[in-house]
């Protein structure tokens, strides 16, 4: 029978009796082992096993399975099993702020500040329900501000045009689609050159999951397909309904290779969506239409009713953005023609 020392200095021994787990915590190692032996030999009356932090985490995650996305549930389970393992066996009624702080301190030594914040956030959500009397006060590492040096849209377009991931990249850069939306988009979602974004495909634990809904209510939207994108879609095999058959990982790897091959600064595929927002900002597109095109949710959007998608003003917005990218496209084609002479 082995005792484990806790960050608080106390000692804990776990005992299995009739298939149930019991935990003994004492100030000294010898006392913890002695009390555990009394339980093991049946010389003390057993109460119901104390609910541990791990039990509460498991129960909380199970309660959210039909509400949150599969990816979020998967991340919660990873956090519970990896990042919160140190305090999982502690009875939730005995958990203290020093123990939480000690766990955070150790986690901060090997994980990023963002990971620490995510783990702590999940823990606090659980404790709010299962240990409401515990006022959690934790000092967390500061999340540094990231400043990315992204290439211009012109530089990216020159690299993207003609590549094997031209369509997925332009759907993100030109129309602001998320990767999951690109993977879920189909030809059958297009009517008279208008693409309905309403399905997504995500990968969770190596499994590809198709969802018949988007990230937020605002993400379900209609987008006019520019002529160039329509031509790329028309060139797809006739029996292929999905706009891309590549997995998210395959698209990501090819995108990274495309950046390296063209000596462009490193960036994520999702940064293409952010660049789409930057282009709209630079063009002076009103927030209302930028949010509508990109499917971003915000307080402004939440307070307003989702109105007609293709008003005359929205059509002007689409034309401005299409003109911007078409100018880049025509310059690229013109340059290629001159070089081939």
N, C-alpha and C positions, 0 to 999 in steps of 0.2 A: 504494500500500500504506500503510495508516494504522495507527498505533499508538494504543492506548488506555491511559491511566494508571489504575492500580488504586488502591484506597484505601490499600494498603500502601506506595505510592510507586513500585512497579515498573511496567514497561511491557509490554503484551501486544499481539501481532499474530497474527491468525488467517489461516491459509493453506489454500486448497483445492487438493489435488493428486489427480488421478484420482478425483474425486468424494468424497474423504475429507478431513475437516477436521483440521488440525494447529494447535496453539497454541504460540507461542513467548513466553516470559516472560524479560525481562532487566532489569537495574538501570537501564539508560539507554534512551532512545527510539531513538537511532541504532543501538545494539547489537541491539535487538529487531528493527528493520527489516532490518538486515544479515543476521542469522541467518535471518530469514524469507525473504529473497531467496535465500540458499543452498539452502533447502529447495525453493523455487519453481522454481529453475533446475536442480534435480537434482544439485547439487554436494555434498550430504551424504546419507548413508544414512538412510532413513526407518524409524523404528520404527512399530509399530502406534499409532494415535492414542490419546492418553491419555484415560481415561474421565473425563469432566467431572462436575461436581456435577449439571448438568442431565441428563446421561445416567443418573446414579444415581437421580435423582428420577423420571424417566420409567419406568425399570425397576421401581422400587419401587411406583409407582402401578399399573402394569400387573399386577404380581403380586398386587394386592389387589382387582382388578376383580370377581372372582367371589365375594369374601368380604364386602367392605364394601358398604354401600348405594350406589345410583347417585348419591344426593345427596352423600354423603361423597366419592366419587371425583370428582365435579364440582367440589367445593370444593377438593380437593387440586390438581386441574389448574389452577384459578384462582390458587391460591397460588403454584404453580410458575411460571406464565407471567407473573404480575404482581408478586408480592411478593419472589420469590427470583430474579428475572431478573438482578439485578446480579452475582450470584456463579455463575450457571448455567454460564458458559464456563470457569470455573477448574477445572483438573484436580483431582479430588478428593484426590489424593495430595499436592497442594500447598496445599490449603486450610488457613488458620491461624485461630486464635482472634481476632487483631486484625481480620482480614477479616470474620469473622462479626459481631464487635462493631460494625464500621463500617457494615455492612449494616443491622443492627438500629437503630443510631443514626439513620440516614437514614429508615428506615421509620417510626420513632417520631415523626418530624416531621410526617408527613402522614396517618398512620393511628392508629386507636385502640389503646390498650394491649392489648385483647383480640385484635385482628387481629395485632399483633406477636407475642404469645404463641403464637397458632395457627401462624403461619408458622415460628417458631423451633422449635416442637414437632415439626412435620413434618420440618424439616431435621435435627433431632437423631435422630429415628427412622431416617432414611435413613443418616446418618453412623454410627450404631451398627452397621449392617450392612456398609456399604461402606468405612468408614474407622474401624474399631474402635480403632485406635491413637491417634486424635485425642480427647483429653479436652476436651470442650467446656465452657468456662467463660464464660458471657455474663451481663452485667448487663441485666436486662429492666425495662421501665417497670412501675411498680406499677399494678395494676388497681384503680381507685377503687371503693369500696363504693357501690352504688346504693340509694338509699332512695326507694321509690315511695310516693306518696300515692294509694292506690287508694280508690275510692268503696266504700260498703258494699254488701253483697249486695242489701239492700232497694232502694237507689237504682238499682242496675243492673237488677234485675228490673222495676221500674216503667218503665224505658226500653225494655227488651227485649220485654215482653209486647205483642203486636199489631204488632210490627215485621216487615219482610220477611225478617229473619234470626232470627226468634224460635227456631225449632227448632235450628239450628246453635249458637246462643248458649247455649241451655238444655242442650244435650247436653254442652257444655264446662263450664258453671257448675254444673249440677245433678249430672251424672254423671262429670265430670272427664275427658272425652274429649279427646284431642289433635285438632288440625285434620285431620291425615292420616287419623285413625280416623273422624272425622265424615264425611269425603269418601268413605271406603271402605265405610261402613255401609249395609246394604240391608234392605229389608222382608223379603226371603227369609232374612235372618239372625235373624229374630224367631220364637220359638216360645213360645206361651202367655204372651206378654207379657215374655219374657226375650230380651234382645239379646246375640248372640254377637259379640264384637269379635275379628276375626281377619284382616281385609283392610284395607289402607291405600292411599291414593292420594297421591302426592307429585308436585310439579312440578320438573323439573330441566332447566335450559336452555331453558325454554319448552315442554317436552314433559311431558304428563301420564302418569305411570307408575303402574300398579296393581300392588301387591305382595300376594301371598297369604301374608303374614306381618306381624307387628307389630314394633315397635321392639325389644322384649325378650321373652323367654319369658313373663315375668310380665304383659306387656301383653295377651296373649291371655286373655280373661276373659269371664265372663257377668255381665250387669247386668239387674236387674229394672227395667222401664220404668215410671215413675210414670204414673198415669192421665192427667195433663195431657199428657205427652209422647206417650202412645199416641193421644190424640185429635188431636194435631197431625199425627202420622204417618198416621192414618186419613183425614185431610183431603187428603192428597197425591193427585195424579192416579192413577187405578187402574193405569195401565200404566207408572207410574214406580216402579222398584225401588229406586234409590238414594235415601237420605233427603234428599240435596241434590244438585242438578245444577250448583251454583255452583263456580267454581274457587276455589282458596285465595286468590288475589289479589282476586277479587270479594267474597268474604266479608270479607276484611281491610278493603277500602276502605269497604264498607257499615258495618262495625263502627265504623270511625273517624268516619264521618259521623254515626252514631247517637250517639256520645259528644259530638260537637260540638253537634248539634242539642238535646241535653239538658243542655248545660253541665256535663258530667262531666269529671273529670280524665283526661288522656291515659293510655292503657294499651294493651298489645298484646292481641290475641285470646288468645294463650297465657296471659295473666294470668288469664283466666277459670278455667283449670285450677288455677292456683295458689290462686285464691280458694276453689275447691272444697276444696282441702286445708286452707285456713285455717278454713273452716266446720266441717270435721270435727274439727279441733283444738279449736275453740271449744266444740263439742258434747261433747268428751271421748271421741271415738271412739278405741278402742284402735288402736295402730299397725298391728297385724296386719290388721285389717279395712279400715283406711284404705288401706294398701298394696295390699290385694287389690282393692278397688273401683277405685282409680286406676291400677292396673297399674304402680306405681312399683317399680323394682328397687333393692335395698339389701343390705347385708351380712346384715341380719336375714332378709330374704326368701330370699337365696341359701342360708342355712344351714338353712332349713326346707323341708319337702316341701309342695308346693302341695296343700292339702287340700280337702275338700268346700266348694263355694262357698256353698251355702245351708243352713248349719247354723242352729239356732234363734237363736244369738247373732248371726249375720250378718243374719238377718231382722229382729232388733231394731235393728241398726245402720241397715239400709235404711229402716225405719219412722221412726226418729228424723230422718234426713236429709230424707225425704219430708215429714214433718210440718213441718219448719222451712221448706222452700220453699213448701209448700201454704199455710202461714199467711200468707206474704208475698203469695202469689197471691190468696188470698181477700180480703185487705185491699185489694189493687189493684182487684179486681172490685167490691168494696163501695163504694170511693171513686168509681169510674167511674159506678156506678149512681146515687149521690147527686148527682153533678155533672150527670147527664143529666136530673134531675127539674126 
